[in-house]
Amino acid sequence: MSKPMNLSVRLTTPLTEFVTTRVGAEGDYDNASEYVRDLIRRDREREEQRAFTKLKATLQDAFAQPDEAYVETSLADVKARYKKRTA
């Protein structure tokens, strides 16, 4: 597990006022740190959902192609293409 990170964030007055409404006895969170952690978790979930949606669309497009469009390939070819894309 990685070491916890401390962040210092400067907020404008309108943002500070908004965060204040979300934290404390009247808000949904006990403190600002809890609120920020929840925002980060939700952002991560949105990013994972975007990646899943993109993969799903790619697979749907691939399976929609006619059989004649399929090209036989090997695992080595797939790995090489992946390596080229991520380099």
C-alpha positions as YAML, in Angstrom:
chain: A
units: angstrom
residues:
- id: 1
  name: MET
  ca: [0.00, 0.00, 0.00]
- id: 2
  name: SER
  ca: [1.29, 3.44, -0.83]
- id: 3
  name: LYS
  ca: [2.04, 6.15, 1.67]
- id: 4
  name: PRO
  ca: [-0.85, 8.57, 2.39]
- id: 5
  name: MET
  ca: [-0.58, 11.92, 0.65]
- id: 6
  name: ASN
  ca: [-1.31, 15.26, 2.26]
- id: 7
  name: LEU
  ca: [-2.76, 17.91, -0.04]
- id: 8
  name: SER
  ca: [-3.16, 21.60, 0.45]
- id: 9
  name: VAL
  ca: [-5.84, 23.18, -1.71]
- id: 10
  name: ARG
  ca: [-6.67, 26.87, -1.96]
- id: 11
  name: LEU
  ca: [-10.34, 27.52, -2.65]
- id: 12
  name: THR
  ca: [-12.10, 30.67, -3.75]
- id: 13
  name: THR
  ca: [-14.70, 32.11, -1.41]
- id: 14
  name: PRO
  ca: [-17.66, 30.68, -3.38]
- id: 15
  name: LEU
  ca: [-16.09, 27.21, -3.36]
- id: 16
  name: THR
  ca: [-15.28, 27.47, 0.34]
- id: 17
  name: GLU
  ca: [-18.88, 28.41, 1.06]
- id: 18
  name: PHE
  ca: [-20.12, 25.47, -1.00]
- id: 19
  name: VAL
  ca: [-17.81, 22.99, 0.76]
- id: 20
  name: THR
  ca: [-18.96, 24.39, 4.10]
- id: 21
  name: THR
  ca: [-22.56, 23.47, 3.21]
- id: 22
  name: ARG
  ca: [-21.48, 19.88, 2.49]
- id: 23
  name: VAL
  ca: [-19.46, 19.41, 5.71]
- id: 24
  name: GLY
  ca: [-20.43, 19.36, 9.38]
- id: 25
  name: ALA
  ca: [-23.67, 18.86, 11.24]
- id: 26
  name: GLU
  ca: [-25.82, 20.13, 8.36]
- id: 27
  name: GLY
  ca: [-23.82, 18.42, 5.58]
- id: 28
  name: ASP
  ca: [-23.31, 14.91, 4.31]
- id: 29
  name: TYR
  ca: [-19.66, 14.70, 5.42]
- id: 30
  name: ASP
  ca: [-17.96, 15.00, 8.80]
- id: 31
  name: ASN
  ca: [-15.00, 16.96, 7.44]
- id: 32
  name: ALA
  ca: [-13.54, 18.40, 4.23]
- id: 33
  name: SER
  ca: [-11.06, 15.53, 3.87]
- id: 34
  name: GLU
  ca: [-13.89, 12.99, 3.81]
- id: 35
  name: TYR
  ca: [-15.66, 15.09, 1.16]
- id: 36
  name: VAL
  ca: [-12.54, 15.34, -1.04]
- id: 37
  name: ARG
  ca: [-11.86, 11.59, -0.74]
- id: 38
  name: ASP
  ca: [-15.44, 10.89, -1.84]
- id: 39
  name: LEU
  ca: [-15.08, 13.24, -4.82]
- id: 40
  name: ILE
  ca: [-11.87, 11.47, -5.87]
- id: 41
  name: ARG
  ca: [-13.50, 8.03, -5.53]
- id: 42
  name: ARG
  ca: [-16.45, 9.16, -7.65]
- id: 43
  name: ASP
  ca: [-14.11, 10.59, -10.27]
- id: 44
  name: ARG
  ca: [-12.23, 7.28, -10.38]
- id: 45
  name: GLU
  ca: [-15.52, 5.42, -10.82]
- id: 46
  name: ARG
  ca: [-16.50, 7.76, -13.70]
- id: 47
  name: GLU
  ca: [-13.14, 7.15, -15.37]
- id: 48
  name: GLU
  ca: [-13.55, 3.37, -15.00]
- id: 49
  name: GLN
  ca: [-17.07, 3.62, -16.45]
- id: 50
  name: ARG
  ca: [-15.75, 5.64, -19.43]
- id: 51
  name: ALA
  ca: [-13.08, 3.01, -20.08]
- id: 52
  name: PHE
  ca: [-15.66, 0.22, -19.86]
- id: 53
  name: THR
  ca: [-18.03, 2.05, -22.23]
- id: 54
  name: LYS
  ca: [-15.19, 2.57, -24.72]
- id: 55
  name: LEU
  ca: [-14.19, -1.10, -24.55]
- id: 56
  name: LYS
  ca: [-17.82, -2.19, -24.92]
- id: 57
  name: ALA
  ca: [-18.25, -0.02, -28.04]
- id: 58
  name: THR
  ca: [-15.03, -1.38, -29.53]
- id: 59
  name: LEU
  ca: [-16.14, -4.97, -28.95]
- id: 60
  name: GLN
  ca: [-19.62, -4.29, -30.33]
- id: 61
  name: ASP
  ca: [-18.06, -2.80, -33.48]
- id: 62
  name: ALA
  ca: [-15.74, -5.79, -33.82]
- id: 63
  name: PHE
  ca: [-18.53, -8.33, -33.46]
- id: 64
  name: ALA
  ca: [-20.69, -6.43, -35.92]
- id: 65
  name: GLN
  ca: [-18.13, -6.95, -38.71]
- id: 66
  name: PRO
  ca: [-18.82, -9.62, -41.34]
- id: 67
  name: ASP
  ca: [-16.93, -12.89, -40.99]
- id: 68
  name: GLU
  ca: [-14.84, -12.02, -44.07]
- id: 69
  name: ALA
  ca: [-13.37, -9.04, -42.16]
- id: 70
  name: TYR
  ca: [-11.83, -11.24, -39.46]
- id: 71
  name: VAL
  ca: [-8.08, -11.67, -39.64]
- id: 72
  name: GLU
  ca: [-6.34, -14.57, -37.95]
- id: 73
  name: THR
  ca: [-3.69, -13.39, -35.50]
- id: 74
  name: SER
  ca: [-1.43, -14.74, -32.81]
- id: 75
  name: LEU
  ca: [-0.93, -13.79, -29.21]
- id: 76
  name: ALA
  ca: [2.51, -12.46, -30.12]
- id: 77
  name: ASP
  ca: [0.91, -10.14, -32.71]
- id: 78
  name: VAL
  ca: [-1.60, -8.86, -30.17]
- id: 79
  name: LYS
  ca: [1.14, -8.23, -27.60]
- id: 80
  name: ALA
  ca: [3.26, -6.39, -30.17]
- id: 81
  name: ARG
  ca: [0.35, -4.13, -31.18]
- id: 82
  name: TYR
  ca: [-0.44, -3.42, -27.52]
- id: 83
  name: LYS
  ca: [3.18, -2.60, -26.79]
- id: 84
  name: LYS
  ca: [3.32, -0.26, -29.80]
- id: 85
  name: ARG
  ca: [0.14, 1.57, -28.67]
- id: 86
  name: THR
  ca: [1.29, 2.05, -25.10]
- id: 87
  name: ALA
  ca: [4.84, 3.14, -25.97]
...
